[in-house]
Amino acid sequence: MSSLNRFIVVLLFDGVDLLDVTGPPEVFALLQRETGNAAGYQVVLAAETMDPVTTSAGVRILPDITFQEASTRSIDTLMVPGSVEFDDNRRIHAITDPTVVNWVKELAGRSKRIASVCVGAHILAAAGLLDGKRATTHWSTAQQLAADHPGVKVDADPIFIRDHNVWTGAGITACLDLSLALVAEDFGEAVALRVARQLVMYLKRPSGQSQFSVPIEPVSTTRRMDDIRHHITQHVADHLTVPGLAEHAHISERQLTRIFKTELGMTPAAYIESARVEVARNQLESTDDTLERVASACGFNTPDTLIRAFRRKLNTTPTEYRSRFRHSG
């Protein structure tokens, strides 16, 4: 691994999504703070001219160099953010400005690695850089990407996808996950983990658009469901069953199952498991208890049951979770 700074060019253009531009450099800056030396990345923002660029959030950003200047350099990573617009029916569409697309074609030829952020994948596709490749983008424009570019293997599920030297990231905050993956490739998993902890996030999130938190707190439920949820929380370590919950709520088992599906979108058993996983997460974050003790305290009874539940709900293991989020008391 070279100790020299890697040269990263982030594209700027009017209407670009602000977080797409600012998120990755923040990750790269934290890398250098964590390693405590000059090795890391040199990040520059490039635009067609040196005039301020107005982002989608209305915030104006000053470029460091022009596209023309960037085209004379050897680029380690070219990062292409995206931009969207809405039609009269409030349907979202990714924008691909022809001038930006042409510059991406030019700069890609001088880049060792190319990465799109969010709907920036549409620009890469328009530049012909995703032909025959598997790629992702924000879920809201995945159908547009597939329709506009049939030669691209669009997969809207993963947080990010790497196909050889081309990386594509999913929507919004997934730019942080993508950037962490680039750090891990360049400087190793251990360093990337330290950066992830500073960001208070996972080094590797599972595929899909969901977060790690277990959805056990719905926005609004009836008083009866609130009482059932409270009962489950208070007795999470006990042997909870559908007949027992129905008896507690003074309703039939069939009615209990129906209101769970109607109000929470899941079965009673799935909710109980989610509640137990949530309690287990807190235990793993804040204690040094063994997996046996955590499993027992959360109603899983055995570590194997706990591990299977974590894999189902979080796509990770209790041990991996603790290694990333354990904090001192």
C-alpha positions in Angstrom: 0.0 0.0 0.0 1.4 3.3 -1.1 1.8 6.1 1.5 1.1 8.7 -1.1 -2.1 10.6 -1.1 -4.7 9.3 -3.5 -6.1 11.9 -5.8 -9.9 12.0 -5.8 -12.0 14.2 -8.1 -15.6 14.9 -7.1 -17.7 16.4 -9.9 -19.7 19.6 -9.4 -22.6 20.9 -11.6 -25.6 23.1 -11.0 -28.4 21.3 -9.1 -26.1 18.5 -7.8 -27.3 16.9 -4.6 -25.4 18.5 -1.7 -24.8 15.4 0.4 -23.5 13.5 -2.6 -20.8 16.1 -2.8 -20.0 16.7 0.8 -20.5 13.2 2.3 -17.6 11.3 0.7 -14.9 14.1 1.5 -16.0 14.0 5.1 -15.3 10.3 5.3 -11.9 10.8 3.6 -11.0 13.6 6.0 -11.8 11.5 9.0 -9.4 8.9 7.6 -6.5 11.3 7.9 -7.6 12.4 11.4 -7.8 8.8 12.6 -4.4 7.7 11.1 -2.7 10.8 12.4 -0.4 11.3 9.4 -0.4 12.8 6.0 -1.2 9.6 4.1 -4.7 9.5 2.8 -6.5 11.4 0.1 -6.3 14.7 -1.8 -9.9 15.6 -2.6 -10.7 18.3 -5.1 -14.0 19.5 -6.5 -14.1 20.0 -10.2 -16.6 21.9 -12.3 -16.8 23.3 -15.9 -15.7 26.7 -14.7 -14.4 28.2 -11.5 -17.8 30.0 -10.8 -19.8 29.0 -7.7 -22.0 26.0 -8.2 -25.5 26.1 -6.7 -26.5 22.7 -5.3 -30.1 21.2 -5.0 -30.2 22.5 -1.4 -29.5 26.1 -2.5 -26.0 26.0 -1.0 -23.3 27.4 -3.3 -19.9 25.6 -3.5 -16.7 26.9 -5.0 -14.8 24.4 -7.3 -11.1 23.8 -6.7 -10.3 23.1 -10.4 -12.0 22.9 -13.7 -12.9 19.8 -15.7 -10.2 20.8 -18.2 -7.5 20.9 -15.4 -8.7 17.6 -14.0 -8.3 16.0 -17.5 -4.5 16.7 -17.3 -4.1 14.7 -14.1 -3.9 11.0 -13.3 -7.0 10.4 -11.1 -7.2 7.6 -8.5 -10.9 7.9 -8.0 -13.5 9.9 -10.0 -16.7 10.4 -8.0 -19.8 11.3 -9.9 -22.8 12.6 -7.8 -26.2 13.1 -9.2 -29.2 15.4 -9.5 -32.9 15.0 -9.9 -36.0 16.9 -10.9 -39.7 16.4 -10.5 -42.4 16.4 -13.3 -45.8 17.9 -13.0 -47.1 14.8 -11.2 -44.3 15.0 -8.6 -42.5 12.0 -10.1 -38.8 12.0 -9.7 -36.3 11.8 -12.6 -32.6 11.7 -12.7 -30.9 14.4 -14.7 -28.0 13.7 -17.1 -26.6 16.9 -18.5 -24.8 16.2 -21.8 -21.9 18.4 -21.0 -21.3 16.6 -17.7 -21.7 13.2 -19.4 -19.1 14.1 -22.0 -16.6 15.2 -19.3 -17.2 12.0 -17.4 -16.3 10.1 -20.6 -13.1 12.1 -20.8 -12.1 11.9 -17.1 -12.9 8.2 -16.8 -10.1 7.5 -19.2 -7.7 9.0 -16.8 -9.2 7.3 -13.7 -8.1 4.1 -12.0 -11.5 3.9 -10.2 -14.9 5.4 -10.9 -17.7 5.7 -8.4 -21.2 7.1 -8.7 -23.1 8.5 -5.8 -26.9 8.0 -5.6 -28.4 9.0 -9.0 -24.9 9.7 -10.4 -25.2 6.2 -11.8 -27.4 7.7 -14.5 -24.5 9.9 -15.6 -22.2 6.9 -15.7 -24.7 4.9 -17.7 -25.2 7.8 -20.2 -21.4 7.9 -20.6 -21.4 4.2 -21.5 -19.5 3.2 -18.4 -22.1 0.8 -17.0 -22.8 -1.3 -20.2 -22.8 -4.9 -19.3 -22.2 -4.1 -15.6 -24.3 -4.6 -12.5 -25.2 -1.3 -10.9 -27.4 0.3 -8.3 -28.8 3.7 -7.7 -31.4 5.4 -5.5 -34.5 3.1 -5.4 -36.7 5.9 -6.7 -34.9 6.1 -10.1 -33.9 2.4 -10.5 -36.8 1.8 -13.0 -35.7 4.8 -15.0 -32.1 3.6 -15.1 -33.2 0.2 -16.3 -35.6 1.6 -18.9 -33.1 4.2 -20.3 -30.2 1.8 -20.3 -31.2 -1.8 -21.1 -27.6 -2.9 -21.2 -27.1 -2.1 -17.5 -27.9 -4.9 -14.9 -29.8 -2.7 -12.5 -30.1 -4.0 -8.9 -31.9 -1.5 -6.6 -31.3 -3.6 -3.5 -27.7 -3.2 -2.4 -26.2 -0.2 -0.6 -23.4 -0.2 -3.2 -22.1 -2.5 -5.9 -18.6 -2.9 -7.2 -18.1 -4.3 -10.8 -14.4 -4.3 -11.5 -13.2 -0.7 -11.2 -16.6 0.8 -11.3 -18.6 1.4 -8.1 -22.2 2.5 -7.8 -23.9 3.6 -4.6 -27.5 3.7 -3.6 -29.4 6.8 -2.3 -28.5 9.6 0.0 -26.6 8.4 3.1 -25.3 5.3 1.2 -22.6 7.7 -0.1 -21.0 7.2 3.4 -21.1 3.4 3.1 -19.6 3.6 -0.4 -16.9 5.9 0.8 -16.1 3.6 3.7 -15.8 0.7 1.3 -13.3 2.7 -0.7 -11.3 3.4 2.4 -11.3 -0.3 3.3 -10.0 -1.2 -0.1 -7.3 1.4 0.0 -6.2 1.3 3.7 -7.7 -1.9 5.1 -10.7 -2.9 7.1 -9.3 -1.9 10.5 -8.8 1.7 9.5 -12.2 1.9 7.8 -13.7 0.5 11.0 -12.2 3.4 13.0 -13.6 5.9 10.6 -17.0 4.2 10.8 -17.0 4.5 14.6 -16.4 8.2 14.3 -19.4 8.4 12.0 -21.4 6.4 14.4 -22.3 3.9 11.7 -21.6 0.4 10.5 -18.6 -0.4 8.5 -20.7 -2.6 6.3 -24.5 -2.3 6.1 -26.5 -5.2 4.7 -28.0 -5.0 1.2 -31.2 -3.0 0.7 -32.4 0.4 1.7 -33.3 -0.4 5.4 -31.3 0.7 8.4 -30.1 -1.5 11.2 -32.6 -0.4 13.8 -35.4 -2.9 14.4 -38.8 -1.3 13.6 -40.5 -2.0 17.0 -41.8 1.5 17.5 -44.5 2.3 14.9 -45.7 5.8 14.3 -49.2 5.3 15.6 -51.1 2.3 17.1 -54.3 1.8 19.0 -54.4 1.9 22.8 -54.9 -1.9 22.8 -51.8 -2.5 20.6 -49.8 -0.1 22.8 -50.7 -2.2 25.8 -49.7 -5.4 24.1 -46.4 -3.9 23.0 -45.7 -2.6 26.5 -46.5 -6.1 27.9 -44.0 -7.7 25.4 -41.3 -5.2 26.3 -41.8 -5.8 30.1 -41.8 -9.6 29.7 -39.3 -10.0 26.8 -37.4 -12.7 28.7 -40.5 -14.7 29.4 -42.1 -17.4 27.3 -44.3 -15.3 25.1 -47.0 -17.0 23.0 -49.9 -16.0 20.9 -52.4 -17.6 23.3 -50.8 -15.9 26.2 -50.9 -12.5 24.5 -54.5 -13.0 23.4 -55.5 -13.8 26.9 -53.7 -10.7 28.2 -55.5 -8.5 25.7 -58.9 -10.3 26.2 -59.3 -11.1 22.6 -59.1 -14.2 20.4 -55.9 -15.5 18.9 -57.3 -14.8 15.4 -58.1 -11.2 16.3 -54.6 -10.7 17.9 -52.9 -11.9 14.7 -55.2 -9.7 12.6 -54.5 -6.5 14.5 -50.7 -7.2 14.5 -50.8 -7.5 10.7 -53.0 -4.5 10.3 -51.2 -2.1 12.6 -47.6 -3.4 12.5 -47.5 -5.3 9.2 -46.1 -8.4 10.9 -47.1 -11.5 12.9 -46.9 -11.5 16.7 -44.0 -13.9 16.5 -42.0 -11.6 14.2 -42.7 -8.6 16.5 -41.6 -10.6 19.6 -38.4 -11.5 17.8 -37.8 -7.9 16.8 -38.3 -6.7 20.3 -35.9 -9.3 21.7 -33.3 -8.4 19.1 -33.6 -4.7 20.1 -33.0 -5.6 23.7 -30.1 -7.8 22.8 -28.5 -5.0 20.8 -28.6 -2.7 23.8 -27.1 -5.5 25.9 -24.3 -6.1 23.4 -23.6 -2.3 23.2 -23.5 -1.6 26.9 -22.3 -4.8 28.7 -19.7 -7.4 28.6 -22.2 -10.2 29.2 -21.6 -13.5 27.4 -23.8 -14.5 24.5 -25.4 -17.1 26.9 -26.4 -14.4 29.3 -27.6 -12.0 26.6 -29.7 -14.8 25.0 -31.2 -15.8 28.3 -32.0 -12.2 29.3 -33.7 -11.5 26.0 -35.8 -14.7 25.8 -33.8 -16.4 23.2 -32.7 -19.1 25.6 -29.7 -20.3 23.6 -26.9 -18.4 21.8 -27.7 -20.3 18.6 -31.3 -18.9 18.6 -29.9 -15.4 19.3 -27.4 -15.7 16.4 -30.1 -16.9 14.0 -32.4 -14.0 14.9 -29.5 -11.5 14.4 -28.8 -12.9 10.9 -32.5 -12.7 10.0 -33.1 -9.2 11.3 -29.7 -7.5 10.9 -27.7 -9.7 8.5 -24.9 -9.9 11.0 -23.9 -11.8 14.1 -24.1 -10.7 17.7 -20.3 -10.9 18.0 -19.8 -8.7 14.8 -22.4 -6.3 16.1 -20.7 -5.9 19.5 -17.2 -5.4 17.9 -18.6 -2.4 16.0 -20.8 -0.8 18.6 -19.6 -1.8 22.0 -19.1 1.4 24.2 -17.8 1.8 27.7 -20.3 2.4 30.5 
